[in-house]
Amino acid sequence: MNKPLSWSFTTATVILLCILCYIFVDIQAALWFHSMKNNSYYNFFAIITQLGDSLVYLVGGVLLFVVFRNRKPFRSYTGLFLFSTVAVSGLTADLVKYIVGRARPKLYFSEHLYGFDFFRWEHAWTSFPSGHSATAFSVAILFASLYPRWRFTALAGGLLIAFSRLFLAQHYISDVIAGTYLGTVSTALLYNFYFKPKFDALEHNKT
């Protein structure tokens, strides 16, 4: 299967999975996680979810790029790659959020509001897709691509952050699936079409 066809099939599968979750799973799962609000793991996931905040990666990426630009090009481009993929996935997620206007789980818990109301800017109506999940997987796929030895650790970290959004009942399952896919796609596209040739050239110059 060629790459365009493979990506098309994967995208269609993700869309179908999101639709099925929206119809059959999202509400029940959100209610179940919400019922565990006083669970002993709640504080743990409240800390883990902060690792999905994009600001740390954006600032860190810029600092890596600037500090190592003239001394260690590979590390510098890693910083640029980090900034770029988190920025692209984050801006895309925000754009989709504000266009589709999906009610967050807290609106269902308090007012039984569920669904979409296009072009809503309030935080309570920006559930789809999960921005934290997009950021988590942007970073996870970046590290998996550049440091294959650590790919399982990176992906496990991304999954843990994405799961935290469910456990804390901040998002529905379909939100997290969409955010995860968005983060994965943004990193894969940037890597293959722009950064991989540069990293390959840097590695070649070392030899």
Secondary structure, DSSP 8 states (H G I E B T S, - for coil): --HHHHHHHHHHHHHHHHHHIIIIIHHHHHHHHHTTTTSTTHHHHHHHGGGG-HHHHHHHHHHHHHHTTTT-HHHHHHHHHHHHHHHHHHHHHHHHHHHH-B--HHHHHHH---SB-SS--SGGG--SS-HHHHHHHHHHHHHHHH-GGGHHHHHHHHHHHHHHHHHTTSS-HHHHHHHHHHHHHHHHHHIIIIIHHHHHHHHHHH-
